[in-house]
Structures are given as C-alpha cells and as structure tokens.
Amino acid sequence: MAKVARVVADHGGNITDVNTRVIGSAQKPIYVMLLEIQLPSDQDPSRLEAALDRRVEAELRRQGNGHHSPAPESHVAQEAA
C-alpha cells in the first residue's frame, strides 16, 4: 500500500477511500485493491494509471510472481467536477 500511495502522491493525488479484498481460491489468491483518488484538475488521470500499472508490474517481477499472476489492471474513472 505504501508504494501505491507514493505513486499517487507523486502525481499530486490524494487517496480518499481504500477497499481491499482477496478473491480467487485458497490455492491461487488474487489480491484486489480499490482506491478512490482525488487528483488536481490539471493532472491527467491516464498518467497516474500508467504509473500505477508500472509500479505493480515492477513489484510482481521483484517478487518473482509475474509469470504466475494475472496482469495488473487499473482503471481510472473520472468524475465530473
């Protein structure tokens, strides 16, 4: 979580809500993190999304789990101001 929060902060964002859960089976758990993030209006959400994808991919490679885990998926939904 700390590494994700660092990426968000580096893009000027603020995490306003977090929900985590484990899905999948006991043999193949999949950890899911849902974040609600506020970004400044001058920030492009797609840049944050790409940075989060890179951070997760790097962590999976570091742990040696990249070939066993599904590809990370991030989705940035924009809310009208």
ZADRENVO-802504 format. One record per atom (N, C-alpha, C): atom name; x, y, z; residue number from 1; residue in three letters. Coordinates in pm, 1 decimal, padded with zeros to 6 digits. Layout:
<node atom="CA" c1="X" c2="Y" c3="Z" nr="NUM" rest="ALA"/>
...
% end
This chain:
<node atom="N" c1="00082.3" c2="-00119.0" c3="00000.0" nr="1" rest="MET"/>
<node atom="CA" c1="00000.0" c2="00000.0" c3="00000.0" nr="1" rest="MET"/>
<node atom="C" c1="00087.0" c2="00125.7" c3="00000.0" nr="1" rest="MET"/>
<node atom="N" c1="00196.4" c2="00122.1" c3="00073.9" nr="2" rest="ALA"/>
<node atom="CA" c1="00282.1" c2="00240.7" c3="00082.3" nr="2" rest="ALA"/>
<node atom="C" c1="00339.0" c2="00279.3" c3="-00053.6" nr="2" rest="ALA"/>
<node atom="N" c1="00376.0" c2="00180.2" c3="-00133.1" nr="3" rest="LYS"/>
<node atom="CA" c1="00433.1" c2="00208.9" c3="-00265.3" nr="3" rest="LYS"/>
<node atom="C" c1="00327.8" c2="00267.2" c3="-00359.0" nr="3" rest="LYS"/>
<node atom="N" c1="00205.1" c2="00218.2" c3="-00346.9" nr="4" rest="VAL"/>
<node atom="CA" c1="00094.6" c2="00272.9" c3="-00426.6" nr="4" rest="VAL"/>
<node atom="C" c1="00066.8" c2="00416.6" c3="-00383.1" nr="4" rest="VAL"/>
<node atom="N" c1="00063.6" c2="00439.9" c3="-00252.9" nr="5" rest="ALA"/>
<node atom="CA" c1="00038.7" c2="00575.3" c3="-00201.0" nr="5" rest="ALA"/>
<node atom="C" c1="00146.8" c2="00671.7" c3="-00248.3" nr="5" rest="ALA"/>
<node atom="N" c1="00270.9" c2="00624.3" c3="-00257.3" nr="6" rest="ARG"/>
<node atom="CA" c1="00381.0" c2="00709.9" c3="-00304.5" nr="6" rest="ARG"/>
<node atom="C" c1="00358.2" c2="00750.0" c3="-00449.3" nr="6" rest="ARG"/>
<node atom="N" c1="00316.3" c2="00655.8" c3="-00533.8" nr="7" rest="VAL"/>
<node atom="CA" c1="00289.4" c2="00686.6" c3="-00674.7" nr="7" rest="VAL"/>
<node atom="C" c1="00177.4" c2="00789.4" c3="-00685.0" nr="7" rest="VAL"/>
<node atom="N" c1="00071.3" c2="00769.4" c3="-00608.0" nr="8" rest="VAL"/>
<node atom="CA" c1="-00041.1" c2="00863.8" c3="-00609.4" nr="8" rest="VAL"/>
<node atom="C" c1="00006.3" c2="01002.6" c3="-00565.9" nr="8" rest="VAL"/>
<node atom="N" c1="00082.9" c2="01009.6" c3="-00456.7" nr="9" rest="ALA"/>
<node atom="CA" c1="00132.9" c2="01138.4" c3="-00407.3" nr="9" rest="ALA"/>
<node atom="C" c1="00224.7" c2="01204.8" c3="-00509.1" nr="9" rest="ALA"/>
<node atom="N" c1="00308.1" c2="01125.4" c3="-00576.2" nr="10" rest="ASP"/>
<node atom="CA" c1="00397.8" c2="01180.9" c3="-00677.6" nr="10" rest="ASP"/>
<node atom="C" c1="00322.7" c2="01246.2" c3="-00792.6" nr="10" rest="ASP"/>
<node atom="N" c1="00196.2" c2="01208.4" c3="-00811.6" nr="11" rest="HIS"/>
<node atom="CA" c1="00112.6" c2="01267.6" c3="-00916.4" nr="11" rest="HIS"/>
<node atom="C" c1="00016.6" c2="01372.4" c3="-00860.1" nr="11" rest="HIS"/>
<node atom="N" c1="00040.4" c2="01413.4" c3="-00735.6" nr="12" rest="GLY"/>
<node atom="CA" c1="-00041.0" c2="01518.6" c3="-00674.4" nr="12" rest="GLY"/>
<node atom="C" c1="-00175.2" c2="01469.5" c3="-00624.6" nr="12" rest="GLY"/>
<node atom="N" c1="-00193.5" c2="01337.4" c3="-00618.5" nr="13" rest="GLY"/>
<node atom="CA" c1="-00322.4" c2="01281.5" c3="-00579.4" nr="13" rest="GLY"/>
<node atom="C" c1="-00336.7" c2="01261.4" c3="-00429.8" nr="13" rest="GLY"/>
<node atom="N" c1="-00459.3" c2="01237.5" c3="-00389.6" nr="14" rest="ASN"/>
<node atom="CA" c1="-00494.3" c2="01212.2" c3="-00251.4" nr="14" rest="ASN"/>
<node atom="C" c1="-00587.5" c2="01091.6" c3="-00247.4" nr="14" rest="ASN"/>
<node atom="N" c1="-00549.3" c2="00986.8" c3="-00174.5" nr="15" rest="ILE"/>
<node atom="CA" c1="-00634.9" c2="00868.4" c3="-00159.4" nr="15" rest="ILE"/>
<node atom="C" c1="-00742.0" c2="00901.2" c3="-00056.4" nr="15" rest="ILE"/>
<node atom="N" c1="-00867.9" c2="00896.8" c3="-00099.5" nr="16" rest="THR"/>
<node atom="CA" c1="-00978.1" c2="00933.1" c3="-00008.9" nr="16" rest="THR"/>
<node atom="C" c1="-01054.9" c2="00812.1" c3="00041.9" nr="16" rest="THR"/>
<node atom="N" c1="-01035.1" c2="00695.3" c3="-00019.6" nr="17" rest="ASP"/>
<node atom="CA" c1="-01101.3" c2="00573.2" c3="00026.3" nr="17" rest="ASP"/>
<node atom="C" c1="-01024.4" c2="00452.9" c3="-00027.2" nr="17" rest="ASP"/>
<node atom="N" c1="-01016.2" c2="00347.8" c3="00054.6" nr="18" rest="VAL"/>
<node atom="CA" c1="-00946.9" c2="00224.6" c3="00016.1" nr="18" rest="VAL"/>
<node atom="C" c1="-01033.3" c2="00106.3" c3="00054.5" nr="18" rest="VAL"/>
<node atom="N" c1="-01040.3" c2="00008.4" c3="-00035.1" nr="19" rest="ASN"/>
<node atom="CA" c1="-01109.5" c2="-00116.6" c3="-00007.2" nr="19" rest="ASN"/>
<node atom="C" c1="-01022.9" c2="-00227.8" c3="-00063.1" nr="19" rest="ASN"/>
<node atom="N" c1="-00988.0" c2="-00325.1" c3="00019.7" nr="20" rest="THR"/>
<node atom="CA" c1="-00908.4" c2="-00437.9" c3="-00027.1" nr="20" rest="THR"/>
<node atom="C" c1="-00983.8" c2="-00566.3" c3="-00001.4" nr="20" rest="THR"/>
<node atom="N" c1="-00955.8" c2="-00664.4" c3="-00083.1" nr="21" rest="ARG"/>
<node atom="CA" c1="-01015.9" c2="-00796.7" c3="-00064.6" nr="21" rest="ARG"/>
<node atom="C" c1="-00933.1" c2="-00900.8" c3="-00136.4" nr="21" rest="ARG"/>
<node atom="N" c1="-00954.6" c2="-01023.8" c3="-00099.0" nr="22" rest="VAL"/>
<node atom="CA" c1="-00890.5" c2="-01137.3" c3="-00164.1" nr="22" rest="VAL"/>
<node atom="C" c1="-00999.0" c2="-01212.9" c3="-00239.0" nr="22" rest="VAL"/>
<node atom="N" c1="-00975.2" c2="-01235.3" c3="-00368.0" nr="23" rest="ILE"/>
<node atom="CA" c1="-01067.9" c2="-01314.0" c3="-00447.9" nr="23" rest="ILE"/>
<node atom="C" c1="-00991.0" c2="-01433.3" c3="-00503.1" nr="23" rest="ILE"/>
<node atom="N" c1="-01056.3" c2="-01521.2" c3="-00570.2" nr="24" rest="GLY"/>
<node atom="CA" c1="-00991.6" c2="-01641.0" c3="-00621.3" nr="24" rest="GLY"/>
<node atom="C" c1="-00998.3" c2="-01751.7" c3="-00517.6" nr="24" rest="GLY"/>
<node atom="N" c1="-00918.7" c2="-01854.0" c3="-00537.7" nr="25" rest="SER"/>
<node atom="CA" c1="-00920.1" c2="-01970.4" c3="-00448.2" nr="25" rest="SER"/>
<node atom="C" c1="-00807.7" c2="-01959.0" c3="-00345.5" nr="25" rest="SER"/>
<node atom="N" c1="-00810.9" c2="-02047.3" c3="-00247.6" nr="26" rest="ALA"/>
<node atom="CA" c1="-00704.8" c2="-02051.1" c3="-00147.1" nr="26" rest="ALA"/>
<node atom="C" c1="-00571.0" c2="-02087.0" c3="-00211.6" nr="26" rest="ALA"/>
<node atom="N" c1="-00574.5" c2="-02168.0" c3="-00316.9" nr="27" rest="GLN"/>
<node atom="CA" c1="-00452.1" c2="-02207.0" c3="-00386.2" nr="27" rest="GLN"/>
<node atom="C" c1="-00398.7" c2="-02095.6" c3="-00476.8" nr="27" rest="GLN"/>
<node atom="N" c1="-00487.8" c2="-02013.4" c3="-00528.3" nr="28" rest="LYS"/>
<node atom="CA" c1="-00448.6" c2="-01904.4" c3="-00617.8" nr="28" rest="LYS"/>
<node atom="C" c1="-00521.0" c2="-01776.0" c3="-00577.7" nr="28" rest="LYS"/>
<node atom="N" c1="-00482.1" c2="-01718.9" c3="-00464.4" nr="29" rest="PRO"/>
<node atom="CA" c1="-00548.8" c2="-01595.4" c3="-00422.2" nr="29" rest="PRO"/>
<node atom="C" c1="-00511.1" c2="-01478.4" c3="-00513.6" nr="29" rest="PRO"/>
<node atom="N" c1="-00604.4" c2="-01390.0" c3="-00531.5" nr="30" rest="ILE"/>
<node atom="CA" c1="-00581.1" c2="-01267.5" c3="-00607.6" nr="30" rest="ILE"/>
<node atom="C" c1="-00616.8" c2="-01152.1" c3="-00514.4" nr="30" rest="ILE"/>
<node atom="N" c1="-00520.6" c2="-01064.4" c3="-00491.6" nr="31" rest="TYR"/>
<node atom="CA" c1="-00540.0" c2="-00951.8" c3="-00402.1" nr="31" rest="TYR"/>
<node atom="C" c1="-00585.7" c2="-00831.1" c3="-00483.6" nr="31" rest="TYR"/>
<node atom="N" c1="-00696.9" c2="-00773.2" c3="-00441.8" nr="32" rest="VAL"/>
<node atom="CA" c1="-00757.5" c2="-00661.2" c3="-00513.1" nr="32" rest="VAL"/>
<node atom="C" c1="-00756.1" c2="-00539.2" c3="-00422.0" nr="32" rest="VAL"/>
<node atom="N" c1="-00717.0" c2="-00426.0" c3="-00478.9" nr="33" rest="MET"/>
<node atom="CA" c1="-00717.9" c2="-00300.5" c3="-00405.1" nr="33" rest="MET"/>
<node atom="C" c1="-00798.8" c2="-00199.4" c3="-00485.8" nr="33" rest="MET"/>
<node atom="N" c1="-00904.4" c2="-00149.0" c3="-00427.1" nr="34" rest="LEU"/>
<node atom="CA" c1="-00986.0" c2="-00046.2" c3="-00490.9" nr="34" rest="LEU"/>
<node atom="C" c1="-00957.6" c2="00086.2" c3="-00421.7" nr="34" rest="LEU"/>
<node atom="N" c1="-00922.8" c2="00186.3" c3="-00498.8" nr="35" rest="LEU"/>
<node atom="CA" c1="-00888.3" c2="00316.6" c3="-00442.8" nr="35" rest="LEU"/>
<node atom="C" c1="-00977.6" c2="00424.7" c3="-00500.4" nr="35" rest="LEU"/>
<node atom="N" c1="-01016.7" c2="00515.5" c3="-00416.1" nr="36" rest="GLU"/>
<node atom="CA" c1="-01079.8" c2="00639.1" c3="-00462.0" nr="36" rest="GLU"/>
<node atom="C" c1="-00974.5" c2="00746.9" c3="-00445.3" nr="36" rest="GLU"/>
<node atom="N" c1="-00943.3" c2="00813.8" c3="-00555.6" nr="37" rest="ILE"/>
<node atom="CA" c1="-00833.4" c2="00910.4" c3="-00556.3" nr="37" rest="ILE"/>
<node atom="C" c1="-00882.8" c2="01043.4" c3="-00610.9" nr="37" rest="ILE"/>
<node atom="N" c1="-00845.3" c2="01150.8" c3="-00543.2" nr="38" rest="GLN"/>
<node atom="CA" c1="-00871.1" c2="01285.0" c3="-00594.8" nr="38" rest="GLN"/>
<node atom="C" c1="-00742.1" c2="01335.9" c3="-00656.5" nr="38" rest="GLN"/>
<node atom="N" c1="-00752.5" c2="01383.4" c3="-00780.0" nr="39" rest="LEU"/>
<node atom="CA" c1="-00638.5" c2="01443.5" c3="-00848.8" nr="39" rest="LEU"/>
<node atom="C" c1="-00665.6" c2="01590.8" c3="-00873.9" nr="39" rest="LEU"/>
<node atom="N" c1="-00562.0" c2="01671.6" c3="-00873.9" nr="40" rest="PRO"/>
<node atom="CA" c1="-00581.1" c2="01811.1" c3="-00912.8" nr="40" rest="PRO"/>
<node atom="C" c1="-00635.1" c2="01817.4" c3="-01055.8" nr="40" rest="PRO"/>
<node atom="N" c1="-00711.2" c2="01919.8" c3="-01085.1" nr="41" rest="SER"/>
<node atom="CA" c1="-00776.3" c2="01929.7" c3="-01216.6" nr="41" rest="SER"/>
<node atom="C" c1="-00675.9" c2="01937.7" c3="-01331.4" nr="41" rest="SER"/>
<node atom="N" c1="-00552.9" c2="01979.8" c3="-01303.2" nr="42" rest="ASP"/>
<node atom="CA" c1="-00453.8" c2="01990.2" c3="-01411.2" nr="42" rest="ASP"/>
<node atom="C" c1="-00376.3" c2="01859.9" c3="-01432.7" nr="42" rest="ASP"/>
<node atom="N" c1="-00407.4" c2="01755.7" c3="-01359.2" nr="43" rest="GLN"/>
<node atom="CA" c1="-00339.9" c2="01627.1" c3="-01374.3" nr="43" rest="GLN"/>
<node atom="C" c1="-00418.2" c2="01535.8" c3="-01468.5" nr="43" rest="GLN"/>
<node atom="N" c1="-00346.2" c2="01465.3" c3="-01553.2" nr="44" rest="ASP"/>
<node atom="CA" c1="-00406.1" c2="01370.7" c3="-01647.6" nr="44" rest="ASP"/>
<node atom="C" c1="-00418.6" c2="01234.5" c3="-01578.0" nr="44" rest="ASP"/>
<node atom="N" c1="-00540.5" c2="01185.9" c3="-01552.5" nr="45" rest="PRO"/>
<node atom="CA" c1="-00557.7" c2="01057.1" c3="-01483.7" nr="45" rest="PRO"/>
<node atom="C" c1="-00489.8" c2="00940.8" c3="-01554.9" nr="45" rest="PRO"/>
<node atom="N" c1="-00477.7" c2="00946.1" c3="-01686.6" nr="46" rest="SER"/>
<node atom="CA" c1="-00415.4" c2="00835.1" c3="-01758.7" nr="46" rest="SER"/>
<node atom="C" c1="-00266.7" c2="00823.4" c3="-01723.6" nr="46" rest="SER"/>
<node atom="N" c1="-00201.5" c2="00933.0" c3="-01688.0" nr="47" rest="ARG"/>
<node atom="CA" c1="-00060.8" c2="00927.5" c3="-01646.6" nr="47" rest="ARG"/>
<node atom="C" c1="-00047.7" c2="00854.7" c3="-01512.9" nr="47" rest="ARG"/>
<node atom="N" c1="-00139.8" c2="00881.5" c3="-01421.7" nr="48" rest="LEU"/>
<node atom="CA" c1="-00138.9" c2="00810.6" c3="-01293.1" nr="48" rest="LEU"/>
<node atom="C" c1="-00167.6" c2="00662.5" c3="-01315.4" nr="48" rest="LEU"/>
<node atom="N" c1="-00264.0" c2="00633.2" c3="-01398.3" nr="49" rest="GLU"/>
<node atom="CA" c1="-00298.7" c2="00493.8" c3="-01427.7" nr="49" rest="GLU"/>
<node atom="C" c1="-00177.0" c2="00417.9" c3="-01482.1" nr="49" rest="GLU"/>
<node atom="N" c1="-00105.6" c2="00477.5" c3="-01575.2" nr="50" rest="ALA"/>
<node atom="CA" c1="00012.8" c2="00413.5" c3="-01632.7" nr="50" rest="ALA"/>
<node atom="C" c1="00121.3" c2="00395.1" c3="-01527.0" nr="50" rest="ALA"/>
<node atom="N" c1="00140.0" c2="00493.6" c3="-01441.2" nr="51" rest="ALA"/>
<node atom="CA" c1="00241.8" c2="00484.2" c3="-01336.0" nr="51" rest="ALA"/>
<node atom="C" c1="00206.9" c2="00374.0" c3="-01235.9" nr="51" rest="ALA"/>
<node atom="N" c1="00079.8" c2="00360.8" c3="-01201.9" nr="52" rest="LEU"/>
<node atom="CA" c1="00037.3" c2="00253.9" c3="-01111.0" nr="52" rest="LEU"/>
<node atom="C" c1="00058.1" c2="00116.7" c3="-01174.9" nr="52" rest="LEU"/>
<node atom="N" c1="00025.3" c2="00103.8" c3="-01302.8" nr="53" rest="ASP"/>
<node atom="CA" c1="00048.9" c2="-00022.2" c3="-01373.4" nr="53" rest="ASP"/>
<node atom="C" c1="00197.4" c2="-00059.1" c3="-01369.7" nr="53" rest="ASP"/>
<node atom="N" c1="00284.2" c2="00038.2" c3="-01396.0" nr="54" rest="ARG"/>
<node atom="CA" c1="00428.6" c2="00012.1" c3="-01394.6" nr="54" rest="ARG"/>
<node atom="C" c1="00475.7" c2="-00029.5" c3="-01255.2" nr="54" rest="ARG"/>
<node atom="N" c1="00422.3" c2="00034.4" c3="-01150.8" nr="55" rest="ARG"/>
<node atom="CA" c1="00463.2" c2="00003.0" c3="-01013.4" nr="55" rest="ARG"/>
<node atom="C" c1="00423.8" c2="-00139.9" c3="-00977.0" nr="55" rest="ARG"/>
<node atom="N" c1="00301.6" c2="-00179.8" c3="-01012.9" nr="56" rest="VAL"/>
<node atom="CA" c1="00254.9" c2="-00315.0" c3="-00982.2" nr="56" rest="VAL"/>
<node atom="C" c1="00336.1" c2="-00417.7" c3="-01061.6" nr="56" rest="VAL"/>
<node atom="N" c1="00358.9" c2="-00391.9" c3="-01188.5" nr="57" rest="GLU"/>
<node atom="CA" c1="00437.7" c2="-00485.4" c3="-01270.4" nr="57" rest="GLU"/>
<node atom="C" c1="00578.5" c2="-00501.2" c3="-01214.4" nr="57" rest="GLU"/>
<node atom="N" c1="00640.4" c2="-00391.8" c3="-01172.2" nr="58" rest="ALA"/>
<node atom="CA" c1="00775.0" c2="-00398.3" c3="-01114.5" nr="58" rest="ALA"/>
<node atom="C" c1="00774.7" c2="-00479.5" c3="-00985.5" nr="58" rest="ALA"/>
<node atom="N" c1="00673.2" c2="-00462.4" c3="-00904.8" nr="59" rest="GLU"/>
<node atom="CA" c1="00664.5" c2="-00537.4" c3="-00778.7" nr="59" rest="GLU"/>
<node atom="C" c1="00645.5" c2="-00686.6" c3="-00805.4" nr="59" rest="GLU"/>
<node atom="N" c1="00563.3" c2="-00721.3" c3="-00902.6" nr="60" rest="LEU"/>
<node atom="CA" c1="00544.1" c2="-00862.3" c3="-00936.4" nr="60" rest="LEU"/>
<node atom="C" c1="00673.9" c2="-00924.7" c3="-00985.8" nr="60" rest="LEU"/>
<node atom="N" c1="00747.7" c2="-00851.0" c3="-01067.7" nr="61" rest="ARG"/>
<node atom="CA" c1="00877.2" c2="-00902.0" c3="-01115.7" nr="61" rest="ARG"/>
<node atom="C" c1="00973.8" c2="-00918.1" c3="-00999.2" nr="61" rest="ARG"/>
<node atom="N" c1="00977.5" c2="-00820.3" c3="-00908.9" nr="62" rest="ARG"/>
<node atom="CA" c1="01067.8" c2="-00825.8" c3="-00794.1" nr="62" rest="ARG"/>
<node atom="C" c1="01039.6" c2="-00947.6" c3="-00707.4" nr="62" rest="ARG"/>
<node atom="N" c1="00912.6" c2="-00980.0" c3="-00692.2" nr="63" rest="GLN"/>
<node atom="CA" c1="00873.2" c2="-01094.0" c3="-00609.5" nr="63" rest="GLN"/>
<node atom="C" c1="00885.9" c2="-01226.5" c3="-00684.1" nr="63" rest="GLN"/>
<node atom="N" c1="00911.8" c2="-01219.2" c3="-00813.9" nr="64" rest="GLY"/>
<node atom="CA" c1="00921.9" c2="-01341.6" c3="-00892.1" nr="64" rest="GLY"/>
<node atom="C" c1="00787.5" c2="-01404.0" c3="-00921.3" nr="64" rest="GLY"/>
<node atom="N" c1="00680.9" c2="-01326.9" c3="-00909.4" nr="65" rest="ASN"/>
<node atom="CA" c1="00546.0" c2="-01379.1" c3="-00928.9" nr="65" rest="ASN"/>
<node atom="C" c1="00484.3" c2="-01336.5" c3="-01060.8" nr="65" rest="ASN"/>
<node atom="N" c1="00555.7" c2="-01258.3" c3="-01139.1" nr="66" rest="GLY"/>
<node atom="CA" c1="00496.8" c2="-01202.6" c3="-01258.9" nr="66" rest="GLY"/>
<node atom="C" c1="00442.4" c2="-01305.7" c3="-01355.4" nr="66" rest="GLY"/>
<node atom="N" c1="00508.3" c2="-01419.2" c3="-01366.4" nr="67" rest="HIS"/>
<node atom="CA" c1="00462.4" c2="-01519.2" c3="-01462.2" nr="67" rest="HIS"/>
<node atom="C" c1="00347.3" c2="-01602.6" c3="-01407.6" nr="67" rest="HIS"/>
<node atom="N" c1="00317.4" c2="-01593.0" c3="-01278.8" nr="68" rest="HIS"/>
<node atom="CA" c1="00208.4" c2="-01669.6" c3="-01219.3" nr="68" rest="HIS"/>
<node atom="C" c1="00083.7" c2="-01584.7" c3="-01194.0" nr="68" rest="HIS"/>
<node atom="N" c1="00099.5" c2="-01455.6" c3="-01199.0" nr="69" rest="SER"/>
<node atom="CA" c1="-00009.5" c2="-01365.5" c3="-01162.3" nr="69" rest="SER"/>
<node atom="C" c1="-00075.4" c2="-01308.4" c3="-01286.0" nr="69" rest="SER"/>
<node atom="N" c1="-00204.3" c2="-01278.7" c3="-01275.1" nr="70" rest="PRO"/>
<node atom="CA" c1="-00268.5" c2="-01209.6" c3="-01387.3" nr="70" rest="PRO"/>
<node atom="C" c1="-00208.0" c2="-01070.9" c3="-01402.6" nr="70" rest="PRO"/>
<node atom="N" c1="-00216.1" c2="-01018.1" c3="-01522.2" nr="71" rest="ALA"/>
<node atom="CA" c1="-00163.0" c2="-00884.5" c3="-01545.8" nr="71" rest="ALA"/>
<node atom="C" c1="-00237.3" c2="-00784.3" c3="-01458.4" nr="71" rest="ALA"/>
<node atom="N" c1="-00164.3" c2="-00688.4" c3="-01402.4" nr="72" rest="PRO"/>
<node atom="CA" c1="-00231.7" c2="-00588.0" c3="-01321.8" nr="72" rest="PRO"/>
<node atom="C" c1="-00327.5" c2="-00508.4" c3="-01408.6" nr="72" rest="PRO"/>
<node atom="N" c1="-00433.4" c2="-00470.0" c3="-01349.1" nr="73" rest="GLU"/>
<node atom="CA" c1="-00532.0" c2="-00391.5" c3="-01423.7" nr="73" rest="GLU"/>
<node atom="C" c1="-00570.4" c2="-00271.6" c3="-01340.1" nr="73" rest="GLU"/>
<node atom="N" c1="-00556.5" c2="-00157.1" c3="-01397.5" nr="74" rest="SER"/>
<node atom="CA" c1="-00604.4" c2="-00038.7" c3="-01328.4" nr="74" rest="SER"/>
<node atom="C" c1="-00705.5" c2="00028.6" c3="-01418.7" nr="74" rest="SER"/>
<node atom="N" c1="-00797.1" c2="00093.5" c3="-01355.5" nr="75" rest="HIS"/>
<node atom="CA" c1="-00899.4" c2="00166.0" c3="-01430.1" nr="75" rest="HIS"/>
<node atom="C" c1="-00924.0" c2="00295.9" c3="-01359.2" nr="75" rest="HIS"/>
<node atom="N" c1="-00910.9" c2="00403.0" c3="-01431.1" nr="76" rest="VAL"/>
<node atom="CA" c1="-00934.4" c2="00535.4" c3="-01374.4" nr="76" rest="VAL"/>
<node atom="C" c1="-01066.4" c2="00587.4" c3="-01429.2" nr="76" rest="VAL"/>
<node atom="N" c1="-01160.3" c2="00606.0" c3="-01339.3" nr="77" rest="ALA"/>
<node atom="CA" c1="-01289.3" c2="00662.6" c3="-01375.7" nr="77" rest="ALA"/>
<node atom="C" c1="-01288.2" c2="00809.3" c3="-01336.1" nr="77" rest="ALA"/>
<node atom="N" c1="-01324.4" c2="00894.9" c3="-01427.7" nr="78" rest="GLN"/>
<node atom="CA" c1="-01325.9" c2="01035.5" c3="-01397.9" nr="78" rest="GLN"/>
<node atom="C" c1="-01466.0" c2="01079.4" c3="-01358.3" nr="78" rest="GLN"/>
<node atom="N" c1="-01469.7" c2="01160.8" c3="-01255.1" nr="79" rest="GLU"/>
<node atom="CA" c1="-01595.8" c2="01215.6" c3="-01206.9" nr="79" rest="GLU"/>
<node atom="C" c1="-01607.2" c2="01358.3" c3="-01254.7" nr="79" rest="GLU"/>
<node atom="N" c1="-01722.7" c2="01394.9" c3="-01298.7" nr="80" rest="ALA"/>
<node atom="CA" c1="-01743.7" c2="01533.5" c3="-01344.6" nr="80" rest="ALA"/>
<node atom="C" c1="-01730.6" c2="01628.5" c3="-01226.8" nr="80" rest="ALA"/>
<node atom="N" c1="-01666.3" c2="01741.3" c3="-01252.6" nr="81" rest="ALA"/>
<node atom="CA" c1="-01644.4" c2="01840.2" c3="-01144.7" nr="81" rest="ALA"/>
<node atom="C" c1="-01768.8" c2="01918.7" c3="-01116.0" nr="81" rest="ALA"/>
% end
